[in-house]
Amino acid sequence: MNATSGPHLAGALLLCRAEPPAVRPPAQLLREQLLLASAGTEWTVLVPEGKPWLHGGEPVEQVVTGWATALAVSASWPVVALWWDRDRAGLTLAAGFRRTVGYTWLADGTPVGEDEAMRTFAARLALDPVLDVQALEPLTEPDPAADAHARLVGVVAVLTRAGLALPTGIVPGESADRLRSVALAQGAEQLEWAGWRDAVRAELDVVEEGPLGPYLRGPRARVLGGAQLLVGIPLLVWGAGRRSGGWAAAGALLVAHGALELAYDRLRER
């Protein structure tokens, strides 16, 4: 990655450990310009079609961390965000309501994260505790021959052992414009906002068939929905106050899901 050639090379990929039909509804609720494509067995990649980090004043890391958090709290599958800009590159793992895990490298590949974070990353993705962890460990050690681009490619290589298979030409470290054009050429789907009613209905269909389906009825639905509202409303206000689009999206998605669970039976009747 030519990290010194300008901030326009900032970009990101969101790797969701779920099939596209499960990822599509919550991704649409983000109301962002995203491209969706299958990325192997039980993996989906989301490619940002826009570049909100250039217009909102937020660094790309903060934007995609908010997106990943919003997607993960609404589903039973984890999300890995790979991001890069002129000076740094890194990964963020979001899984449910757990605290996000991240690791960062400087543009020349110098590690500036904690080794424990990478081990937690492997554990939460249920990677092989021996082989995969051994493959990740060199990424946390100094290596003059490996820049930030090489580090991200190394992360992807480890994830391929867990079924990830990025479409041809989708490579972390490329410019957002190139990733967009390559994804479209590979047949990626452009996510379109169909309105809250259709988006929520599609989300209901996916969630009802998943492991959280039983929790969408009765007292458990009210407890879960209330908890999501309690977390989502302050997060939405905080994100809006700081003009943080990513975290505001996370709060909005939590509020939407909380309201969804509280109103589930009525919506189903309709």
ZAMARGU-4260 file (C-alpha; in steps of 0.2 Angstrom, whole numbers, plus 5000, padded with zeros to 4 digits):
<rodrens>
0) 5000/5000/5000 | 5007/5017/4995 | 5002/5025/5011 | 5011/5041/5008 | 5002/5046/4992
5) 4987/5055/5000 | 4972/5053/5010 | 4961/5049/4995 | 4968/5031/4997 | 4959/5028/5013
10) 4947/5014/5012 | 4939/4999/5021 | 4931/4982/5019 | 4918/4974/5031 | 4919/4956/5032
15) 4903/4948/5039 | 4903/4930/5045 | 4886/4926/5038 | 4878/4923/5021 | 4872/4938/5010
20) 4854/4935/5014 | 4857/4937/5032 | 4868/4952/5030 | 4857/4962/5018 | 4843/4968/5030
25) 4854/4975/5044 | 4866/4982/5031 | 4852/4991/5023 | 4847/4998/5039 | 4864/5008/5040
30) 4857/5018/5026 | 4875/5020/5019 | 4881/5017/5001 | 4887/4999/5002 | 4891/4985/4989
35) 4887/4967/4995 | 4895/4951/4988 | 4897/4933/4994 | 4915/4930/5000 | 4916/4912/5003
40) 4908/4899/5014 | 4897/4909/5027 | 4906/4925/5023 | 4900/4941/5015 | 4910/4957/5011
45) 4903/4974/5011 | 4912/4987/5001 | 4909/5006/5004 | 4903/5014/4989 | 4904/5031/4996
50) 4918/5039/5006 | 4910/5047/5022 | 4927/5049/5030 | 4931/5062/5018 | 4916/5073/5021
55) 4911/5071/5039 | 4928/5074/5046 | 4929/5057/5055 | 4944/5046/5052 | 4940/5030/5042
60) 4944/5019/5057 | 4930/5028/5067 | 4917/5027/5053 | 4919/5008/5050 | 4920/5004/5068
65) 4903/5012/5070 | 4897/5002/5055 | 4904/4986/5062 | 4897/4988/5079 | 4880/4992/5072
70) 4879/4977/5061 | 4886/4965/5075 | 4874/4971/5089 | 4859/4967/5078 | 4865/4949/5073
75) 4872/4933/5080 | 4887/4934/5068 | 4903/4944/5070 | 4910/4958/5059 | 4928/4961/5054
80) 4932/4979/5048 | 4948/4981/5039 | 4953/4999/5036 | 4968/5010/5030 | 4973/5028/5027
85) 4988/5038/5023 | 4996/5035/5040 | 4990/5018/5047 | 4980/5003/5044 | 4971/4991/5056
90) 4957/4979/5060 | 4942/4980/5071 | 4931/4965/5077 | 4914/4968/5083 | 4904/4954/5090
95) 4887/4957/5099 | 4887/4968/5114 | 4905/4964/5118 | 4918/4977/5117 | 4926/4979/5100
100) 4944/4972/5098 | 4956/4981/5087 | 4974/4981/5081 | 4984/4994/5072 | 4999/4996/5061
105) 5008/5011/5055 | 5010/5014/5037 | 5028/5006/5037 | 5020/4990/5046 | 5026/4994/5063
110) 5014/4986/5075 | 5006/4998/5088 | 4993/4986/5095 | 4993/4974/5110 | 4997/4955/5107
115) 4982/4950/5118 | 4970/4959/5106 | 4976/4948/5092 | 4973/4932/5103 | 4956/4939/5107
120) 4952/4942/5089 | 4956/4923/5085 | 4946/4917/5100 | 4930/4927/5096 | 4931/4921/5078
125) 4933/4903/5084 | 4949/4902/5074 | 4961/4887/5077 | 4969/4891/5094 | 4986/4884/5088
130) 4988/4885/5069 | 4979/4901/5066 | 4986/4910/5082 | 5003/4905/5076 | 5000/4912/5059
135) 4994/4929/5067 | 5008/4931/5079 | 5021/4937/5066 | 5009/4951/5061 | 5012/4958/5079
140) 5031/4958/5077 | 5042/4970/5069 | 5046/4966/5051 | 5055/4979/5039 | 5049/4970/5024
145) 5030/4970/5028 | 5021/4987/5027 | 5003/4990/5033 | 4996/4983/5016 | 5006/4966/5019
150) 4999/4965/5037 | 4981/4967/5031 | 4984/4954/5017 | 4991/4943/5031 | 4975/4944/5041
155) 4965/4939/5026 | 4976/4924/5022 | 4973/4918/5040 | 4954/4921/5038 | 4954/4911/5022
160) 4957/4895/5033 | 4940/4899/5041 | 4931/4900/5024 | 4934/4918/5018 | 4936/4919/4999
165) 4936/4938/4994 | 4931/4941/4976 | 4945/4943/4963 | 4952/4960/4964 | 4945/4964/4981
170) 4961/4967/4991 | 4963/4977/5007 | 4974/4993/5004 | 4967/4998/4987 | 4959/5014/4985
175) 4940/5015/4989 | 4937/5020/4970 | 4946/5005/4964 | 4938/4993/4976 | 4921/5000/4971
180) 4924/4997/4952 | 4931/4980/4955 | 4916/4975/4966 | 4904/4981/4953 | 4913/4972/4939
185) 4912/4956/4949 | 4893/4958/4951 | 4892/4965/4968 | 4874/4970/4973 | 4871/4989/4977
190) 4861/4990/4993 | 4846/5002/4991 | 4836/5009/5005 | 4818/5003/5003 | 4811/5012/5017
195) 4809/5007/5036 | 4794/4996/5033 | 4801/4985/5020 | 4818/4985/5028 | 4811/4980/5045
200) 4800/4966/5037 | 4815/4959/5028 | 4825/4959/5045 | 4810/4950/5054 | 4811/4936/5041
205) 4829/4933/5043 | 4830/4935/5062 | 4814/4924/5065 | 4823/4910/5056 | 4839/4911/5066
210) 4844/4907/5083 | 4836/4923/5090 | 4819/4919/5084 | 4812/4912/5100 | 4818/4928/5109
215) 4806/4939/5098 | 4791/4933/5108 | 4784/4936/5125 | 4794/4942/5141 | 4811/4939/5133
220) 4807/4950/5118 | 4802/4964/5130 | 4818/4962/5140 | 4830/4961/5125 | 4820/4976/5116
225) 4821/4986/5132 | 4840/4983/5134 | 4843/4988/5116 | 4834/5004/5118 | 4843/5008/5134
230) 4859/5006/5125 | 4854/5013/5108 | 4846/5030/5113 | 4861/5037/5122 | 4873/5030/5109
235) 4862/5039/5095 | 4862/5055/5105 | 4881/5054/5108 | 4885/5050/5090 | 4874/5064/5083
240) 4881/5076/5096 | 4899/5072/5090 | 4894/5071/5072 | 4900/5053/5072 | 4890/5045/5058
245) 4897/5028/5062 | 4892/5028/5080 | 4875/5037/5077 | 4871/5023/5064 | 4875/5010/5078
250) 4863/5019/5090 | 4850/5021/5077 | 4851/5002/5072 | 4850/4997/5091 | 4835/5008/5093
255) 4827/5001/5078 | 4830/4983/5084 | 4824/4987/5101 | 4807/4994/5095 | 4806/4980/5083
260) 4807/4967/5097 | 4794/4976/5107 | 4782/4978/5093 | 4786/4960/5085 | 4769/4952/5088
265) 4759/4967/5082 | 4770/4968/5066 | 4768/4950/5062 | 4749/4951/5064 | 4749/4965/5051
</rodrens>
